[in-house]
Amino acid sequence: MSKTVIACFGAWCAQLYLVIALPQVADEAYYQRWGELLSIGYLDHPPGIALWSMGGGRWLNLCLLPFAWVLLGSAARRLGSHVPLSLFLCTAWCTPLGLASGVLVTPDAPLLLSWSIAVFGYASRSVLITAGGLALGLWSKAMIIPAAIGLLWLWWTDPRRTVRRRRVEVSITLLIAVLLYIPHLFWSVTHQGLPWSFQGGRPLRLFSTPEMLAGQLWVGGGLWTWYLLRCYWIKIQSLWSERSASIDRIFSERERQWFWLSAPSLLLWLLISVGSRVEPNWTALAWPFGLIWVLEILSEPQRQRALKVSLCITAPCLCLPLAHQLIPLGWGPPRDGQRLAECVTDSTEHLETSAWVVGRYQEAALLSLPLEMNVRSSFVERITPSVIPLLRYQRPSERRRSQYDLSRGESILPLPCDAVWLGPLQWPEERCRAEAIPISEQDWRCRLKLSRCVCDSESVPPKTPSEQRSMERP
């Protein structure tokens, strides 16, 4: 058995370890709440992730995402790549992005599976498989669109097919994909353009390119990112120096394929990062064939050096379960609903409160607060049914909207004056004169920021939803 096959099995075992040992993070809990209230559309993403969460969550990742990477590697082989499948899988899974793909339940999981189906369909010259993959991608996440443009352009200019045939195939593929996506498109039209309008309403932030590049260096495993960006730069320089009318003239056939299957998902977001913040995972679809391209052109010593750097960046991710146990819950991103509920229970006993208010959707989801109004959190009730009589979500004006606001409405909820807010002092101050609850020096397990209204104070009239929206940040 080769070393690369053993490394692939080791990477899969590392994913299995994280699936079991890493507590649920806030976004995973949020999408799990979506799965409990299925709909044809949601505020910030299509419903693919809701079905994925309902269908198995992390265990679905662990089973189907390795299959997706195998499909991508097989498609590359069909398109002429000489990179062994085991080497491609080992390289991909030894990056933070590849490792996380088999663990975290986010829209990127069904998106990657959809992309693998679409590209395998193209490599197999199957219109139906490609159209089905692109349609599934549209039902998963908007990031399929730049990748799909590159794939369809590659097909439109494919020299393996006659001009007439490839244009007919691309037209039929696009038509089938759009037809399969029409139900969600109709929902979007009748719901103010969601989720596209929500994602398009992100605030401008100039010159976020350094942050975006730093994120790519991390998710891509360091040197792999450097080598891929250098490939793009060399080809762009050649294009400029030759003043070529077509970018395809400066590529070999295989380079042309790897460029159009990776560049649209990376270079587009690099350009957008000049005026807006780009999250590192938005370029996920660029990496499969970006890695294929880099593996083909690098020498063996360069491959080994890049793989070692990638392992040094990825290996610390295996310490996340231990770090979670050692770091107080109030430090770092929201996570671990079980532990959060226990911290809330312990605080309830000495604060003598009759209600808790969460201002962020992350904590609401982690505490299993359903999206439906007037439904109590079964998770918290299961732990302490008599201790926490009321758990409410009330978004402060400074926070962005979430599916909770869309499902429950944005009305101001009546709350008892002794309600404790899971958040900073500024949140309850929109309703009353409030005070921060000091953190006990002995509390090294939770360290939660808590605040509450002062019961004997004169209440500030709560703001109406329109007043809240006018105060929101763009």
C-alpha positions, 0 to 999 in steps of 0.5 A, a space after each residue: 500500500 502506497 504512502 499516499 493511500 495511507 495518508 488519505 486514510 489517516 486524513 479521513 480518520 482525522 475527520 472522523 475524530 473531529 466529527 465525534 470530538 468537536 462540539 457543534 459550532 453556532 452555524 451548524 446549530 443554526 442550519 439544524 434549526 432550518 432542518 426542523 422547519 423546512 421551507 423552499 427558501 430562507 433568509 441568507 441561503 437556499 434550502 439545500 443546507 436545511 435538507 443536508 442538516 436534516 439528512 444526517 449533518 456531520 455524518 453525511 459530510 463524513 460519508 459523501 464529501 470524500 466521495 465528492 473529492 473522488 469524483 473531482 479527482 476522477 473528472 480531472 483524470 478524464 480531462 487528461 490529468 496525470 496526477 494520481 488520484 491518491 496524491 490529489 486526495 492526500 493533498 486536498 485533505 491535508 489543507 484546512 479547507 479539505 479537512 473541514 469539508 468532511 466535518 462542518 455542516 455548512 452550505 459549502 458541503 452540499 455545494 462541493 458535492 454539487 460541483 463534483 457532480 457537475 464537473 464529472 458530468 462535463 468530463 463524461 460528456 453528460 448533459 443531464 449529470 452536469 445540469 443536475 449538478 449545477 441545479 443542486 448547486 443553485 439550491 445550495 449556495 450562490 457561490 456556484 454561479 461564478 464556477 458555473 460560468 467558467 464550466 459552461 464557457 469551457 464547454 462552449 469552447 471545448 475543441 473535443 466537440 463540434 461548434 454546433 454540438 457544444 453550443 446545443 449542449 451548453 444551451 440544453 444544460 443551462 435550460 435544464 438547470 434553470 428549470 430545476 431551480 425555478 421553484 426557489 427562484 419563484 419563492 425569491 421573487 415573492 420574498 423581496 429577492 431573498 437570499 440574493 438581496 440579503 447577501 448583496 446588502 453586505 456593507 462596503 469595506 474598502 481594501 479588504 484584499 490583504 485579509 482575503 489573501 491571508 484567508 486564502 493562504 490559510 484555507 489553501 495550506 500556505 504554499 499551495 496558495 502561493 503557487 496557484 496565484 503565481 500560475 495566474 500571474 504568469 498567464 496574465 502577464 503573458 496575456 498582457 505581453 502578447 496582447 492576445 484577443 483570447 485568453 485561451 491562446 496562451 494555455 495548453 489544453 489542460 491548462 485551459 481546463 484547470 484555469 476555467 475550472 478554478 479562476 472564476 471562483 478565486 479571481 472574481 472574489 479577489 477583485 470584489 475584496 477591493 470593495 467588500 469583505 470576502 470570507 475565506 470559504 467563498 473560494 472553495 470551488 476554486 481549490 480542487 482544480 487549482 490543486 490539480 494545476 499546481 500538482 502538475 507543474 511543480 517538481 517533486 521537491 516543491 510538492 514535498 515542501 508545499 505538503 509539509 507546510 500545509 500539514 503544519 498549518 492543518 495539524 493544529 486544527 486537530 487540537 480544537 476539541 482540546 482548546 474548546 475544553 480549556 477555553 471559557 465558553 464566553 471567549 471565542 465564537 459561540 459553540 457547544 449548545 450543551 455546555 452553553 445550556 449548562 452555563 445558563 442553568 448555573 447562572 439562573 440558579 443564583 440570578 433568580 431570573 424568570 426569563 433569558 433573552 438571546 440577542 444573537 441567532 447563534 446563541 438562540 440556535 445553540 440553545 435549540 430555540 425553534 424558528 417558530 414563534 411560541 415554541 419553547 426550546 426543547 433542548 433547554 427544557 430537557 436539561 432543566 424543565 423547571 429552572 428556565 421557564 422562558 427563553 426569548 430571541 430579541 435582536 438588538 438594532 446593531 445586529 444583522 437579521 437572521 432567519 429568526 427575524 424572518 420566521 418570527 417577525 421583528 415585533 418587540 416582545 414583552 419581557 419580565 423586568 428581571 430578564 437576563 440578557 445573554 450579551 453586552 449591556 448595550 442590548 437591554 439598554 434599548 428597552 430600559 435602564 440596564 446593568 451589567 452582571 459581573 463575572 465571578 472570578 471563579 467562573 473559568 468555565 463559562 465567562 459569559 457576558 450577561 446584563 439585565 434591566 433594573 426592575 425599579 427603574 422607569 422603562 424606556 419605551 421599546 423601539 418599533 421595528 421601523 425605528 430599529 431598522 433605521 438604526 441598523 448598520 448598512 
